[in-house]
Amino acid sequence: MTPFKGDKREVLAFISNVDTAFAVIKPENSHVLYKFVLTRINGEPRVAITHKNLENWDDLRTFLKNTYTEKRTLHFHATRLFEARQGKNESISELIQNIQRLSSKFREAAL
């Protein structure tokens, strides 16, 4: 499991990976996995978590989503995607990469 260091682009992947891990373990081992998950959080998020009373993965997941996910609206992402145009010095492959990036952000906002 890749450590989480507070990057807003990585928080949803981190949460998804941890959710998967919790889904495959026996419930009686969840406290051990939770302690392991805490060791995979570094930097500023780790400091923030130590000041909270987060006792389980559900509490931590809620905290991470509320604190580290992007707060832009679905409308904002849709507008950015639909208004994407090829720049004067932009190649077709750069335009496609930009549209794919905008599409990913739109999908994340929709979910």
Biopython code that builds the backbone (N, CA, C, O; Angstrom):
import numpy as np
from Bio.PDB.StructureBuilder import StructureBuilder

atoms = [
    (1, "MET", "N", (0.854, -1.164, 0.000)),
    (1, "MET", "CA", (0.000, 0.000, 0.000)),
    (1, "MET", "C", (0.907, 1.237, 0.000)),
    (1, "MET", "O", (1.780, 1.387, 0.855)),
    (2, "THR", "N", (0.680, 2.109, -0.971)),
    (2, "THR", "CA", (1.453, 3.339, -1.083)),
    (2, "THR", "C", (1.079, 4.293, 0.052)),
    (2, "THR", "O", (-0.102, 4.469, 0.350)),
    (3, "PRO", "N", (2.072, 4.904, 0.679)),
    (3, "PRO", "CA", (1.759, 5.849, 1.764)),
    (3, "PRO", "C", (0.978, 7.059, 1.253)),
    (3, "PRO", "O", (1.153, 7.490, 0.113)),
    (4, "PHE", "N", (0.128, 7.592, 2.099)),
    (4, "PHE", "CA", (-0.625, 8.800, 1.774)),
    (4, "PHE", "C", (0.045, 9.971, 2.463)),
    (4, "PHE", "O", (0.259, 9.943, 3.675)),
    (5, "LYS", "N", (0.384, 11.014, 1.687)),
    (5, "LYS", "CA", (1.097, 12.164, 2.228)),
    (5, "LYS", "C", (0.301, 13.459, 2.123)),
    (5, "LYS", "O", (0.847, 14.542, 2.336)),
    (6, "GLY", "N", (-0.980, 13.356, 1.798)),
    (6, "GLY", "CA", (-1.824, 14.544, 1.745)),
    (6, "GLY", "C", (-2.121, 15.036, 0.349)),
    (6, "GLY", "O", (-2.766, 16.073, 0.192)),
    (7, "ASP", "N", (-1.670, 14.322, -0.677)),
    (7, "ASP", "CA", (-1.913, 14.739, -2.060)),
    (7, "ASP", "C", (-3.387, 14.518, -2.408)),
    (7, "ASP", "O", (-3.880, 13.390, -2.363)),
    (8, "LYS", "N", (-4.076, 15.590, -2.752)),
    (8, "LYS", "CA", (-5.511, 15.508, -3.051)),
    (8, "LYS", "C", (-5.800, 14.581, -4.228)),
    (8, "LYS", "O", (-6.890, 14.015, -4.321)),
    (9, "ARG", "N", (-4.825, 14.423, -5.131)),
    (9, "ARG", "CA", (-5.025, 13.551, -6.292)),
    (9, "ARG", "C", (-4.926, 12.077, -5.924)),
    (9, "ARG", "O", (-5.352, 11.222, -6.700)),
    (10, "GLU", "N", (-4.375, 11.764, -4.762)),
    (10, "GLU", "CA", (-4.161, 10.373, -4.387)),
    (10, "GLU", "C", (-5.093, 9.869, -3.283)),
    (10, "GLU", "O", (-5.107, 8.675, -2.985)),
    (11, "VAL", "N", (-5.863, 10.761, -2.682)),
    (11, "VAL", "CA", (-6.666, 10.366, -1.527)),
    (11, "VAL", "C", (-7.726, 9.328, -1.888)),
    (11, "VAL", "O", (-7.939, 8.389, -1.122)),
    (12, "LEU", "N", (-8.390, 9.469, -3.023)),
    (12, "LEU", "CA", (-9.443, 8.513, -3.374)),
    (12, "LEU", "C", (-8.871, 7.137, -3.673)),
    (12, "LEU", "O", (-9.490, 6.124, -3.345)),
    (13, "ALA", "N", (-7.686, 7.088, -4.298)),
    (13, "ALA", "CA", (-7.039, 5.799, -4.552)),
    (13, "ALA", "C", (-6.627, 5.150, -3.228)),
    (13, "ALA", "O", (-6.797, 3.944, -3.049)),
    (14, "PHE", "N", (-6.093, 5.939, -2.313)),
    (14, "PHE", "CA", (-5.708, 5.418, -1.000)),
    (14, "PHE", "C", (-6.929, 4.859, -0.278)),
    (14, "PHE", "O", (-6.882, 3.753, 0.260)),
    (15, "ILE", "N", (-8.012, 5.613, -0.265)),
    (15, "ILE", "CA", (-9.244, 5.164, 0.400)),
    (15, "ILE", "C", (-9.759, 3.875, -0.231)),
    (15, "ILE", "O", (-10.170, 2.956, 0.477)),
    (16, "SER", "N", (-9.739, 3.807, -1.546)),
    (16, "SER", "CA", (-10.206, 2.610, -2.244)),
    (16, "SER", "C", (-9.350, 1.394, -1.896)),
    (16, "SER", "O", (-9.878, 0.304, -1.675)),
    (17, "ASN", "N", (-8.036, 1.580, -1.847)),
    (17, "ASN", "CA", (-7.141, 0.474, -1.485)),
    (17, "ASN", "C", (-7.408, -0.022, -0.065)),
    (17, "ASN", "O", (-7.438, -1.227, 0.183)),
    (18, "VAL", "N", (-7.599, 0.904, 0.852)),
    (18, "VAL", "CA", (-7.860, 0.510, 2.247)),
    (18, "VAL", "C", (-9.230, -0.155, 2.356)),
    (18, "VAL", "O", (-9.379, -1.139, 3.080)),
    (19, "ASP", "N", (-10.228, 0.365, 1.653)),
    (19, "ASP", "CA", (-11.556, -0.275, 1.664)),
    (19, "ASP", "C", (-11.454, -1.727, 1.192)),
    (19, "ASP", "O", (-12.083, -2.619, 1.762)),
    (20, "THR", "N", (-10.662, -1.952, 0.156)),
    (20, "THR", "CA", (-10.470, -3.305, -0.371)),
    (20, "THR", "C", (-9.820, -4.205, 0.672)),
    (20, "THR", "O", (-10.226, -5.352, 0.855)),
    (21, "ALA", "N", (-8.812, -3.678, 1.352)),
    (21, "ALA", "CA", (-8.144, -4.458, 2.397)),
    (21, "ALA", "C", (-9.114, -4.818, 3.516)),
    (21, "ALA", "O", (-9.113, -5.953, 3.991)),
    (22, "PHE", "N", (-9.939, -3.871, 3.940)),
    (22, "PHE", "CA", (-10.913, -4.159, 5.001)),
    (22, "PHE", "C", (-11.967, -5.150, 4.539)),
    (22, "PHE", "O", (-12.506, -5.904, 5.350)),
    (23, "ALA", "N", (-12.265, -5.159, 3.252)),
    (23, "ALA", "CA", (-13.279, -6.078, 2.728)),
    (23, "ALA", "C", (-12.814, -7.528, 2.741)),
    (23, "ALA", "O", (-13.644, -8.436, 2.794)),
    (24, "VAL", "N", (-11.506, -7.765, 2.694)),
    (24, "VAL", "CA", (-11.019, -9.139, 2.588)),
    (24, "VAL", "C", (-10.491, -9.722, 3.897)),
    (24, "VAL", "O", (-10.147, -10.903, 3.940)),
    (25, "ILE", "N", (-10.419, -8.925, 4.965)),
    (25, "ILE", "CA", (-9.924, -9.474, 6.235)),
    (25, "ILE", "C", (-11.086, -9.906, 7.122)),
    (25, "ILE", "O", (-12.236, -9.521, 6.916)),
    (26, "LYS", "N", (-10.749, -10.703, 8.093)),
    (26, "LYS", "CA", (-11.754, -11.101, 9.082)),
    (26, "LYS", "C", (-12.056, -9.894, 9.975)),
    (26, "LYS", "O", (-11.136, -9.171, 10.358)),
    (27, "PRO", "N", (-13.315, -9.668, 10.310)),
    (27, "PRO", "CA", (-13.689, -8.503, 11.128)),
    (27, "PRO", "C", (-12.930, -8.411, 12.450)),
    (27, "PRO", "O", (-12.651, -7.310, 12.924)),
    (28, "GLU", "N", (-12.596, -9.546, 13.047)),
    (28, "GLU", "CA", (-11.882, -9.494, 14.325)),
    (28, "GLU", "C", (-10.449, -8.968, 14.187)),
    (28, "GLU", "O", (-9.815, -8.640, 15.190)),
    (29, "ASN", "N", (-9.933, -8.885, 12.958)),
    (29, "ASN", "CA", (-8.588, -8.348, 12.720)),
    (29, "ASN", "C", (-8.598, -6.901, 12.251)),
    (29, "ASN", "O", (-7.550, -6.356, 11.905)),
    (30, "SER", "N", (-9.754, -6.280, 12.236)),
    (30, "SER", "CA", (-9.851, -4.919, 11.703)),
    (30, "SER", "C", (-9.046, -3.906, 12.515)),
    (30, "SER", "O", (-8.512, -2.955, 11.945)),
    (31, "HIS", "N", (-8.949, -4.088, 13.814)),
    (31, "HIS", "CA", (-8.175, -3.151, 14.634)),
    (31, "HIS", "C", (-6.686, -3.189, 14.275)),
    (31, "HIS", "O", (-6.009, -2.162, 14.323)),
    (32, "VAL", "N", (-6.177, -4.372, 13.917)),
    (32, "VAL", "CA", (-4.770, -4.498, 13.513)),
    (32, "VAL", "C", (-4.549, -3.810, 12.166)),
    (32, "VAL", "O", (-3.570, -3.087, 11.979)),
    (33, "LEU", "N", (-5.468, -4.043, 11.235)),
    (33, "LEU", "CA", (-5.350, -3.392, 9.926)),
    (33, "LEU", "C", (-5.454, -1.882, 10.068)),
    (33, "LEU", "O", (-4.739, -1.147, 9.387)),
    (34, "TYR", "N", (-6.328, -1.414, 10.938)),
    (34, "TYR", "CA", (-6.461, 0.032, 11.155)),
    (34, "TYR", "C", (-5.141, 0.626, 11.638)),
    (34, "TYR", "O", (-4.734, 1.691, 11.174)),
    (35, "LYS", "N", (-4.476, -0.052, 12.559)),
    (35, "LYS", "CA", (-3.178, 0.432, 13.041)),
    (35, "LYS", "C", (-2.149, 0.446, 11.918)),
    (35, "LYS", "O", (-1.323, 1.356, 11.841)),
    (36, "PHE", "N", (-2.196, -0.564, 11.043)),
    (36, "PHE", "CA", (-1.284, -0.588, 9.895)),
    (36, "PHE", "C", (-1.580, 0.575, 8.953)),
    (36, "PHE", "O", (-0.659, 1.234, 8.470)),
    (37, "VAL", "N", (-2.850, 0.827, 8.695)),
    (37, "VAL", "CA", (-3.239, 1.940, 7.818)),
    (37, "VAL", "C", (-2.696, 3.253, 8.362)),
    (37, "VAL", "O", (-2.211, 4.088, 7.599)),
    (38, "LEU", "N", (-2.774, 3.438, 9.659)),
    (38, "LEU", "CA", (-2.242, 4.659, 10.268)),
    (38, "LEU", "C", (-0.748, 4.825, 9.989)),
    (38, "LEU", "O", (-0.263, 5.948, 9.847)),
    (39, "THR", "N", (-0.013, 3.702, 9.911)),
    (39, "THR", "CA", (1.426, 3.799, 9.624)),
    (39, "THR", "C", (1.696, 4.185, 8.179)),
    (39, "THR", "O", (2.808, 4.595, 7.844)),
    (40, "ARG", "N", (0.683, 4.058, 7.313)),
    (40, "ARG", "CA", (0.839, 4.384, 5.892)),
    (40, "ARG", "C", (0.449, 5.832, 5.595)),
    (40, "ARG", "O", (0.391, 6.231, 4.432)),
    (41, "ILE", "N", (0.185, 6.608, 6.623)),
    (41, "ILE", "CA", (-0.157, 8.023, 6.471)),
    (41, "ILE", "C", (0.988, 8.828, 7.054)),
    (41, "ILE", "O", (1.359, 8.645, 8.214)),
    (42, "ASN", "N", (1.549, 9.723, 6.246)),
    (42, "ASN", "CA", (2.726, 10.495, 6.646)),
    (42, "ASN", "C", (2.488, 11.982, 6.473)),
    (42, "ASN", "O", (1.495, 12.402, 5.878)),
    (43, "GLY", "N", (3.400, 12.764, 6.993)),
    (43, "GLY", "CA", (3.388, 14.204, 6.766)),
    (43, "GLY", "C", (2.263, 14.919, 7.493)),
    (43, "GLY", "O", (1.887, 14.550, 8.606)),
    (44, "GLU", "N", (1.733, 15.948, 6.847)),
    (44, "GLU", "CA", (0.689, 16.793, 7.436)),
    (44, "GLU", "C", (-0.561, 16.001, 7.827)),
    (44, "GLU", "O", (-1.124, 16.266, 8.889)),
    (45, "PRO", "N", (-1.025, 15.032, 7.008)),
    (45, "PRO", "CA", (-2.212, 14.274, 7.435)),
    (45, "PRO", "C", (-1.994, 13.522, 8.745)),
    (45, "PRO", "O", (-2.907, 13.403, 9.563)),
    (46, "ARG", "N", (-0.787, 13.019, 8.935)),
    (46, "ARG", "CA", (-0.485, 12.282, 10.163)),
    (46, "ARG", "C", (-0.606, 13.183, 11.388)),
    (46, "ARG", "O", (-1.146, 12.785, 12.420)),
    (47, "VAL", "N", (-0.095, 14.401, 11.254)),
    (47, "VAL", "CA", (-0.183, 15.372, 12.351)),
    (47, "VAL", "C", (-1.647, 15.703, 12.634)),
    (47, "VAL", "O", (-2.064, 15.752, 13.791)),
    (48, "ALA", "N", (-2.424, 15.930, 11.574)),
    (48, "ALA", "CA", (-3.840, 16.261, 11.744)),
    (48, "ALA", "C", (-4.609, 15.123, 12.411)),
    (48, "ALA", "O", (-5.484, 15.361, 13.243)),
    (49, "ILE", "N", (-4.280, 13.901, 12.045)),
    (49, "ILE", "CA", (-4.971, 12.739, 12.593)),
    (49, "ILE", "C", (-4.668, 12.561, 14.082)),
    (49, "ILE", "O", (-5.540, 12.147, 14.846)),
    (50, "THR", "N", (-3.446, 12.870, 14.495)),
    (50, "THR", "CA", (-3.092, 12.696, 15.910)),
    (50, "THR", "C", (-3.899, 13.619, 16.813)),
    (50, "THR", "O", (-4.059, 13.339, 18.001)),
    (51, "HIS", "N", (-4.413, 14.725, 16.256)),
    (51, "HIS", "CA", (-5.203, 15.661, 17.043)),
    (51, "HIS", "C", (-6.700, 15.339, 17.027)),
    (51, "HIS", "O", (-7.493, 16.013, 17.685)),
    (52, "LYS", "N", (-7.071, 14.327, 16.286)),
    (52, "LYS", "CA", (-8.476, 13.905, 16.207)),
    (52, "LYS", "C", (-8.664, 12.636, 17.033)),
    (52, "LYS", "O", (-7.699, 11.954, 17.377)),
    (53, "ASN", "N", (-9.885, 12.343, 17.337)),
    (53, "ASN", "CA", (-10.208, 11.113, 18.057)),
    (53, "ASN", "C", (-10.815, 10.125, 17.062)),
    (53, "ASN", "O", (-12.005, 9.815, 17.120)),
    (54, "LEU", "N", (-9.975, 9.638, 16.151)),
    (54, "LEU", "CA", (-10.432, 8.720, 15.109)),
    (54, "LEU", "C", (-10.111, 7.298, 15.553)),
    (54, "LEU", "O", (-8.946, 6.906, 15.617)),
    (55, "GLU", "N", (-11.138, 6.544, 15.855)),
    (55, "GLU", "CA", (-10.929, 5.231, 16.458)),
    (55, "GLU", "C", (-11.057, 4.066, 15.494)),
    (55, "GLU", "O", (-10.703, 2.939, 15.839)),
    (56, "ASN", "N", (-11.563, 4.321, 14.275)),
    (56, "ASN", "CA", (-11.721, 3.217, 13.329)),
    (56, "ASN", "C", (-11.626, 3.746, 11.893)),
    (56, "ASN", "O", (-11.548, 4.952, 11.659)),
    (57, "TRP", "N", (-11.636, 2.819, 10.955)),
    (57, "TRP", "CA", (-11.467, 3.176, 9.556)),
    (57, "TRP", "C", (-12.606, 4.056, 9.044)),
    (57, "TRP", "O", (-12.362, 4.961, 8.247)),
    (58, "ASP", "N", (-13.819, 3.821, 9.471)),
    (58, "ASP", "CA", (-14.949, 4.642, 9.010)),
    (58, "ASP", "C", (-14.742, 6.114, 9.388)),
    (58, "ASP", "O", (-14.984, 7.009, 8.579)),
    (59, "ASP", "N", (-14.296, 6.349, 10.613)),
    (59, "ASP", "CA", (-14.026, 7.726, 11.047)),
    (59, "ASP", "C", (-12.876, 8.339, 10.251)),
    (59, "ASP", "O", (-12.949, 9.490, 9.821)),
    (60, "LEU", "N", (-11.816, 7.557, 10.063)),
    (60, "LEU", "CA", (-10.657, 8.052, 9.324)),
    (60, "LEU", "C", (-11.003, 8.318, 7.862)),
    (60, "LEU", "O", (-10.576, 9.326, 7.301)),
    (61, "ARG", "N", (-11.778, 7.417, 7.236)),
    (61, "ARG", "CA", (-12.184, 7.604, 5.839)),
    (61, "ARG", "C", (-12.976, 8.903, 5.689)),
    (61, "ARG", "O", (-12.731, 9.678, 4.764)),
    (62, "THR", "N", (-13.912, 9.139, 6.584)),
    (62, "THR", "CA", (-14.710, 10.368, 6.548)),
    (62, "THR", "C", (-13.818, 11.595, 6.691)),
    (62, "THR", "O", (-13.979, 12.573, 5.960)),
    (63, "PHE", "N", (-12.887, 11.544, 7.622)),
    (63, "PHE", "CA", (-11.956, 12.658, 7.821)),
    (63, "PHE", "C", (-11.128, 12.909, 6.560)),
    (63, "PHE", "O", (-10.989, 14.054, 6.130)),
    (64, "LEU", "N", (-10.579, 11.849, 5.967)),
    (64, "LEU", "CA", (-9.755, 12.016, 4.759)),
    (64, "LEU", "C", (-10.569, 12.586, 3.602)),
    (64, "LEU", "O", (-10.106, 13.479, 2.892)),
    (65, "LYS", "N", (-11.781, 12.070, 3.415)),
    (65, "LYS", "CA", (-12.627, 12.587, 2.324)),
    (65, "LYS", "C", (-12.978, 14.049, 2.534)),
    (65, "LYS", "O", (-12.902, 14.850, 1.602)),
    (66, "ASN", "N", (-13.359, 14.397, 3.750)),
    (66, "ASN", "CA", (-13.759, 15.778, 4.034)),
    (66, "ASN", "C", (-12.591, 16.747, 3.960)),
    (66, "ASN", "O", (-12.774, 17.914, 3.616)),
    (67, "THR", "N", (-11.402, 16.281, 4.277)),
    (67, "THR", "CA", (-10.246, 17.163, 4.368)),
    (67, "THR", "C", (-9.436, 17.219, 3.082)),
    (67, "THR", "O", (-8.921, 18.280, 2.730)),
    (68, "TYR", "N", (-9.313, 16.103, 2.373)),
    (68, "TYR", "CA", (-8.352, 16.036, 1.271)),
    (68, "TYR", "C", (-8.948, 15.849, -0.121)),
    (68, "TYR", "O", (-8.204, 15.823, -1.101)),
    (69, "THR", "N", (-10.259, 15.720, -0.233)),
    (69, "THR", "CA", (-10.824, 15.640, -1.576)),
    (69, "THR", "C", (-11.116, 17.035, -2.099)),
    (69, "THR", "O", (-11.354, 17.974, -1.340)),
    (70, "GLU", "N", (-11.092, 17.138, -3.399)),
    (70, "GLU", "CA", (-11.332, 18.426, -4.043)),
    (70, "GLU", "C", (-12.790, 18.822, -3.853)),
    (70, "GLU", "O", (-13.685, 17.982, -3.943)),
    (71, "LYS", "N", (-13.020, 20.086, -3.593)),
    (71, "LYS", "CA", (-14.371, 20.558, -3.273)),
    (71, "LYS", "C", (-15.068, 21.240, -4.455)),
    (71, "LYS", "O", (-16.053, 21.950, -4.254)),
    (72, "ARG", "N", (-14.591, 21.045, -5.644)),
    (72, "ARG", "CA", (-15.221, 21.658, -6.817)),
    (72, "ARG", "C", (-16.534, 20.947, -7.144)),
    (72, "ARG", "O", (-16.698, 19.762, -6.856)),
    (73, "THR", "N", (-17.452, 21.679, -7.741)),
    (73, "THR", "CA", (-18.762, 21.113, -8.058)),
    (73, "THR", "C", (-18.713, 20.332, -9.364)),
    (73, "THR", "O", (-17.786, 20.477, -10.161)),
    (74, "LEU", "N", (-19.723, 19.507, -9.561)),
    (74, "LEU", "CA", (-19.860, 18.755, -10.800)),
    (74, "LEU", "C", (-19.998, 19.715, -11.977)),
    (74, "LEU", "O", (-19.440, 19.469, -13.047)),
    (75, "HIS", "N", (-20.722, 20.785, -11.789)),
    (75, "HIS", "CA", (-20.914, 21.778, -12.837)),
    (75, "HIS", "C", (-19.577, 22.388, -13.257)),
    (75, "HIS", "O", (-19.338, 22.579, -14.450)),
    (76, "PHE", "N", (-18.716, 22.693, -12.311)),
    (76, "PHE", "CA", (-17.403, 23.253, -12.613)),
    (76, "PHE", "C", (-16.623, 22.310, -13.527)),
    (76, "PHE", "O", (-16.072, 22.738, -14.542)),
    (77, "HIS", "N", (-16.577, 21.019, -13.164)),
    (77, "HIS", "CA", (-15.816, 20.056, -13.960)),
    (77, "HIS", "C", (-16.447, 19.831, -15.334)),
    (77, "HIS", "O", (-15.736, 19.672, -16.326)),
    (78, "ALA", "N", (-17.768, 19.818, -15.393)),
    (78, "ALA", "CA", (-18.436, 19.655, -16.686)),
    (78, "ALA", "C", (-18.123, 20.834, -17.605)),
    (78, "ALA", "O", (-17.847, 20.646, -18.790)),
    (79, "THR", "N", (-18.164, 22.030, -17.066)),
    (79, "THR", "CA", (-17.862, 23.227, -17.856)),
    (79, "THR", "C", (-16.431, 23.184, -18.374)),
    (79, "THR", "O", (-16.186, 23.466, -19.547)),
    (80, "ARG", "N", (-15.488, 22.833, -17.509)),
    (80, "ARG", "CA", (-14.072, 22.755, -17.932)),
    (80, "ARG", "C", (-13.896, 21.717, -19.037)),
    (80, "ARG", "O", (-13.148, 21.945, -19.988)),
    (81, "LEU", "N", (-14.576, 20.585, -18.917)),
    (81, "LEU", "CA", (-14.457, 19.523, -19.915)),
    (81, "LEU", "C", (-15.062, 19.944, -21.244)),
    (81, "LEU", "O", (-14.443, 19.767, -22.294)),
    (82, "PHE", "N", (-16.262, 20.498, -21.206)),
    (82, "PHE", "CA", (-16.956, 20.848, -22.446)),
    (82, "PHE", "C", (-16.377, 22.077, -23.137)),
    (82, "PHE", "O", (-16.599, 22.285, -24.329)),
    (83, "GLU", "N", (-15.636, 22.888, -22.392)),
    (83, "GLU", "CA", (-15.015, 24.064, -22.991)),
    (83, "GLU", "C", (-13.564, 23.832, -23.403)),
    (83, "GLU", "O", (-12.893, 24.762, -23.849)),
    (84, "ALA", "N", (-13.078, 22.606, -23.258)),
    (84, "ALA", "CA", (-11.684, 22.304, -23.614)),
    (84, "ALA", "C", (-11.486, 22.471, -25.123)),
    (84, "ALA", "O", (-12.246, 21.938, -25.931)),
    (85, "ARG", "N", (-10.464, 23.212, -25.471)),
    (85, "ARG", "CA", (-10.122, 23.459, -26.877)),
    (85, "ARG", "C", (-8.623, 23.249, -27.058)),
    (85, "ARG", "O", (-7.845, 23.371, -26.112)),
    (86, "GLN", "N", (-8.242, 22.937, -28.271)),
    (86, "GLN", "CA", (-6.827, 22.771, -28.570)),
    (86, "GLN", "C", (-6.156, 24.142, -28.603)),
    (86, "GLN", "O", (-6.607, 25.057, -29.293)),
    (87, "GLY", "N", (-5.064, 24.261, -27.839)),
    (87, "GLY", "CA", (-4.302, 25.501, -27.814)),
    (87, "GLY", "C", (-3.511, 25.688, -29.095)),
    (87, "GLY", "O", (-3.305, 24.739, -29.852)),
    (88, "LYS", "N", (-3.072, 26.908, -29.334)),
    (88, "LYS", "CA", (-2.364, 27.240, -30.566)),
    (88, "LYS", "C", (-1.120, 26.379, -30.781)),
    (88, "LYS", "O", (-0.870, 25.929, -31.899)),
    (89, "ASN", "N", (-0.349, 26.148, -29.739)),
    (89, "ASN", "CA", (0.874, 25.360, -29.852)),
    (89, "ASN", "C", (0.738, 23.981, -29.212)),
    (89, "ASN", "O", (1.734, 23.349, -28.859)),
    (90, "GLU", "N", (-0.487, 23.528, -29.070)),
    (90, "GLU", "CA", (-0.745, 22.254, -28.410)),
    (90, "GLU", "C", (-0.925, 21.151, -29.452)),
    (90, "GLU", "O", (-1.668, 21.312, -30.420)),
    (91, "SER", "N", (-0.232, 20.024, -29.238)),
    (91, "SER", "CA", (-0.381, 18.898, -30.159)),
    (91, "SER", "C", (-1.683, 18.158, -29.858)),
    (91, "SER", "O", (-2.303, 18.357, -28.813)),
    (92, "ILE", "N", (-2.079, 17.302, -30.796)),
    (92, "ILE", "CA", (-3.296, 16.500, -30.619)),
    (92, "ILE", "C", (-3.148, 15.596, -29.394)),
    (92, "ILE", "O", (-4.095, 15.443, -28.622)),
    (93, "SER", "N", (-1.973, 14.998, -29.211)),
    (93, "SER", "CA", (-1.783, 14.108, -28.062)),
    (93, "SER", "C", (-1.870, 14.879, -26.745)),
    (93, "SER", "O", (-2.376, 14.345, -25.758)),
    (94, "GLU", "N", (-1.390, 16.117, -26.709)),
    (94, "GLU", "CA", (-1.510, 16.940, -25.500)),
    (94, "GLU", "C", (-2.970, 17.288, -25.234)),
    (94, "GLU", "O", (-3.410, 17.287, -24.084)),
    (95, "LEU", "N", (-3.720, 17.585, -26.288)),
    (95, "LEU", "CA", (-5.150, 17.862, -26.138)),
    (95, "LEU", "C", (-5.873, 16.636, -25.590)),
    (95, "LEU", "O", (-6.701, 16.756, -24.686)),
    (96, "ILE", "N", (-5.567, 15.470, -26.127)),
    (96, "ILE", "CA", (-6.204, 14.229, -25.671)),
    (96, "ILE", "C", (-5.877, 13.977, -24.196)),
    (96, "ILE", "O", (-6.757, 13.602, -23.421)),
    (97, "GLN", "N", (-4.623, 14.179, -23.810)),
    (97, "GLN", "CA", (-4.241, 14.001, -22.407)),
    (97, "GLN", "C", (-4.993, 14.972, -21.509)),
    (97, "GLN", "O", (-5.430, 14.600, -20.420)),
    (98, "ASN", "N", (-5.146, 16.208, -21.957)),
    (98, "ASN", "CA", (-5.883, 17.208, -21.180)),
    (98, "ASN", "C", (-7.349, 16.801, -21.031)),
    (98, "ASN", "O", (-7.916, 16.909, -19.943)),
    (99, "ILE", "N", (-7.955, 16.339, -22.107)),
    (99, "ILE", "CA", (-9.352, 15.909, -22.060)),
    (99, "ILE", "C", (-9.508, 14.691, -21.155)),
    (99, "ILE", "O", (-10.490, 14.599, -20.419)),
    (100, "GLN", "N", (-8.562, 13.759, -21.195)),
    (100, "GLN", "CA", (-8.620, 12.588, -20.313)),
    (100, "GLN", "C", (-8.502, 13.003, -18.850)),
    (100, "GLN", "O", (-9.201, 12.464, -17.992)),
    (101, "ARG", "N", (-7.622, 13.958, -18.563)),
    (101, "ARG", "CA", (-7.462, 14.450, -17.194)),
    (101, "ARG", "C", (-8.749, 15.116, -16.728)),
    (101, "ARG", "O", (-9.214, 14.865, -15.616)),
    (102, "LEU", "N", (-9.329, 15.968, -17.578)),
    (102, "LEU", "CA", (-10.579, 16.638, -17.225)),
    (102, "LEU", "C", (-11.726, 15.633, -17.058)),
    (102, "LEU", "O", (-12.573, 15.797, -16.180)),
    (103, "SER", "N", (-11.748, 14.600, -17.898)),
    (103, "SER", "CA", (-12.778, 13.558, -17.796)),
    (103, "SER", "C", (-12.667, 12.808, -16.479)),
    (103, "SER", "O", (-13.678, 12.490, -15.852)),
    (104, "SER", "N", (-11.438, 12.525, -16.060)),
    (104, "SER", "CA", (-11.228, 11.837, -14.781)),
    (104, "SER", "C", (-11.742, 12.675, -13.628)),
    (104, "SER", "O", (-12.397, 12.156, -12.724)),
    (105, "LYS", "N", (-11.451, 13.964, -13.651)),
    (105, "LYS", "CA", (-11.924, 14.849, -12.585)),
    (105, "LYS", "C", (-13.453, 14.930, -12.598)),
    (105, "LYS", "O", (-14.085, 14.973, -11.543)),
    (106, "PHE", "N", (-14.038, 14.950, -13.787)),
    (106, "PHE", "CA", (-15.495, 14.989, -13.909)),
    (106, "PHE", "C", (-16.102, 13.714, -13.314)),
    (106, "PHE", "O", (-17.075, 13.778, -12.563)),
    (107, "ARG", "N", (-15.519, 12.545, -13.655)),
    (107, "ARG", "CA", (-16.017, 11.270, -13.117)),
    (107, "ARG", "C", (-15.898, 11.230, -11.595)),
    (107, "ARG", "O", (-16.827, 10.802, -10.911)),
    (108, "GLU", "N", (-14.754, 11.676, -11.062)),
    (108, "GLU", "CA", (-14.570, 11.693, -9.613)),
    (108, "GLU", "C", (-15.611, 12.571, -8.938)),
    (108, "GLU", "O", (-16.161, 12.212, -7.897)),
    (109, "ALA", "N", (-15.879, 13.734, -9.546)),
    (109, "ALA", "CA", (-16.880, 14.642, -8.963)),
    (109, "ALA", "C", (-18.277, 14.006, -9.036)),
    (109, "ALA", "O", (-19.087, 14.178, -8.124)),
    (110, "ALA", "N", (-18.553, 13.279, -10.110)),
    (110, "ALA", "CA", (-19.866, 12.637, -10.264)),
    (110, "ALA", "C", (-20.066, 11.531, -9.237)),
    (110, "ALA", "O", (-21.181, 11.303, -8.768)),
    (111, "LEU", "N", (-18.990, 10.851, -8.895)),
    (111, "LEU", "CA", (-19.107, 9.776, -7.916)),
    (111, "LEU", "C", (-19.217, 10.331, -6.517)),
    (111, "LEU", "O", (-19.323, 9.568, -5.557)),
]
sb = StructureBuilder()
sb.init_structure("model")
sb.init_model(0)
sb.init_chain("A")
sb.init_seg("    ")
for serial, (resi, resn, name, xyz) in enumerate(atoms, 1):
    if name == "N":
        sb.init_residue(resn, " ", resi, " ")
    sb.init_atom(name, np.array(xyz, "f"), 0.0, 1.0, " ", f" {name:<3s}", serial, name[0])
structure = sb.get_structure()
